[in-house]
């Protein structure tokens, strides 16, 4: 299955909610995709064109750096075994702790998610780019973050391509990557939630052309929102 830049009319619901009063009237695009789909590459291409990028994964890293806001709460909940010697979260140890333990994952999310959301909202309110792009790896799994985004952009590629990319990048076994993918929303679920789709299963020049086409639409939409 191959997708070029595509869109469907916005309908009432989580993926097309209007901008809440807490932030300026500007277009906010929610960028998401499965592990290995190329979200970071796509976000960088939009940033180069003037989009203001707010990356929730980057915020999570900041919140779990040495001496940062979430460390004391995580230490109190999970113990010193998930904290590195330098005081930062040991992400590998934490991943192993919560991967097969839904209750532990929920406890971690209860600490991090409110902090991540508050900081992402602050950065969206301060964004000054052509439009804002909120990068949320688990956007579909979290219910589309109703009220946070106006459109959902999914970076899509074949599952086999995802697996090969993550194996090369992270040094994980095929079975381990398949298990991670199984814990995320399916490809079909993401595509069903999408307002726009970028196909990142092919050549780099094709990816750039898709980003350019969507950038022009988003920039025009943001001018309409702001007028």
Secondary structure as the mmCIF struct_conf table of DSSP 4:
data_model
#
loop_
_struct_conf.conf_type_id
_struct_conf.id
_struct_conf.beg_label_comp_id
_struct_conf.beg_label_asym_id
_struct_conf.beg_label_seq_id
_struct_conf.end_label_comp_id
_struct_conf.end_label_asym_id
_struct_conf.end_label_seq_id
BEND BEND1 UNK A 5 UNK A 5
STRN STRN1 UNK A 6 UNK A 7
BEND BEND2 UNK A 12 UNK A 13
HELX_RH_3T_P HELX_RH_3T_P1 UNK A 14 UNK A 16
HELX_LH_PP_P HELX_LH_PP_P1 UNK A 17 UNK A 20
TURN_TY1_P TURN_TY1_P1 UNK A 21 UNK A 22
BEND BEND3 UNK A 23 UNK A 23
BEND BEND4 UNK A 25 UNK A 25
STRN STRN2 UNK A 28 UNK A 32
TURN_TY1_P TURN_TY1_P2 UNK A 35 UNK A 36
BEND BEND5 UNK A 37 UNK A 37
HELX_RH_AL_P HELX_RH_AL_P1 UNK A 39 UNK A 48
TURN_TY1_P TURN_TY1_P3 UNK A 49 UNK A 50
STRN STRN3 UNK A 52 UNK A 55
HELX_RH_AL_P HELX_RH_AL_P2 UNK A 56 UNK A 63
TURN_TY1_P TURN_TY1_P4 UNK A 64 UNK A 64
BEND BEND6 UNK A 65 UNK A 65
TURN_TY1_P TURN_TY1_P5 UNK A 66 UNK A 67
TURN_TY1_P TURN_TY1_P6 UNK A 69 UNK A 70
HELX_RH_AL_P HELX_RH_AL_P3 UNK A 71 UNK A 78
HELX_RH_3T_P HELX_RH_3T_P2 UNK A 80 UNK A 82
STRN STRN4 UNK A 83 UNK A 83
TURN_TY1_P TURN_TY1_P7 UNK A 85 UNK A 86
BEND BEND7 UNK A 87 UNK A 88
STRN STRN5 UNK A 89 UNK A 89
HELX_RH_AL_P HELX_RH_AL_P4 UNK A 91 UNK A 99
TURN_TY1_P TURN_TY1_P8 UNK A 100 UNK A 100
HELX_RH_AL_P HELX_RH_AL_P5 UNK A 102 UNK A 126
BEND BEND8 UNK A 129 UNK A 131
STRN STRN6 UNK A 132 UNK A 135
TURN_TY1_P TURN_TY1_P9 UNK A 137 UNK A 143
TURN_TY1_P TURN_TY1_P10 UNK A 146 UNK A 148
BEND BEND9 UNK A 150 UNK A 150
STRN STRN7 UNK A 151 UNK A 156
HELX_RH_AL_P HELX_RH_AL_P6 UNK A 159 UNK A 170
HELX_RH_AL_P HELX_RH_AL_P7 UNK A 174 UNK A 182
TURN_TY1_P TURN_TY1_P11 UNK A 183 UNK A 183
BEND BEND10 UNK A 184 UNK A 184
HELX_LH_PP_P HELX_LH_PP_P2 UNK A 185 UNK A 186
HELX_RH_AL_P HELX_RH_AL_P8 UNK A 187 UNK A 193
BEND BEND11 UNK A 195 UNK A 195
STRN STRN8 UNK A 196 UNK A 199
BEND BEND12 UNK A 201 UNK A 202
HELX_RH_AL_P HELX_RH_AL_P9 UNK A 204 UNK A 226
#
